Amino acid sequence: MSDKPVGLAQSLAGRDKGELFFVLKQDGKEVLLADGKQRKLAHPKRKNLRHVRFLPESGYEAVSDLIGDRPLDAELRRAMAKYKATVNN
């Protein structure tokens, strides 16, 4: 997977409930999610659309400049840390 993420989502079900992820791809009723830490770009999490909540575009736009066109796991982790810092303040 080498495409830039398209947004942010929060897991609503499963053992990763409440966790934030970058949405790598949306396919019909499923999405591919990665966070660069537990779920790496090489092995993204496949999740049903019913089990995720998409976060506002403004949140993703604030951190998208940290992610290149061919993202790395470290870039995802850095962007997620920045997003969490802005949300908590």
PEVENGI-V72344 format. One record per residue. RES is the residue in three letters. NEAR is the number of other ideal C-beta (glycine too) atoms within 12 Angstrom. Layout:
res:RES near:NEAR
res:RES near:NEAR
This chain:
res:MET near:26
res:SER near:16
res:ASP near:19
res:LYS near:26
res:PRO near:43
res:VAL near:26
res:GLY near:31
res:LEU near:38
res:ALA near:40
res:GLN near:30
res:SER near:29
res:LEU near:22
res:ALA near:17
res:GLY near:19
res:ARG near:12
res:ASP near:22
res:LYS near:15
res:GLY near:15
res:GLU near:27
res:LEU near:37
res:PHE near:44
res:PHE near:46
res:VAL near:38
res:LEU near:35
res:LYS near:25
res:GLN near:23
res:ASP near:16
res:GLY near:10
res:LYS near:12
res:GLU near:20
res:VAL near:33
res:LEU near:31
res:LEU near:44
res:ALA near:41
res:ASP near:36
res:GLY near:31
res:LYS near:22
res:GLN near:20
res:ARG near:32
res:LYS near:24
res:LEU near:31
res:ALA near:16
res:HIS near:16
res:PRO near:31
res:LYS near:33
res:ARG near:24
res:LYS near:33
res:ASN near:20
res:LEU near:21
res:ARG near:13
res:HIS near:25
res:VAL near:32
res:ARG near:23
res:PHE near:25
res:LEU near:28
res:PRO near:16
res:GLU near:15
res:SER near:14
res:GLY near:26
res:TYR near:30
res:GLU near:20
res:ALA near:21
res:VAL near:31
res:SER near:27
res:ASP near:15
res:LEU near:26
res:ILE near:34
res:GLY near:18
res:ASP near:12
res:ARG near:13
res:PRO near:31
res:LEU near:22
res:ASP near:26
res:ALA near:18
res:GLU near:27
res:LEU near:38
res:ARG near:27
res:ARG near:24
res:ALA near:36
res:MET near:38
res:ALA near:20
res:LYS near:25
res:TYR near:34
res:LYS near:21
res:ALA near:15
res:THR near:20
res:VAL near:19
res:ASN near:8
res:ASN near:7
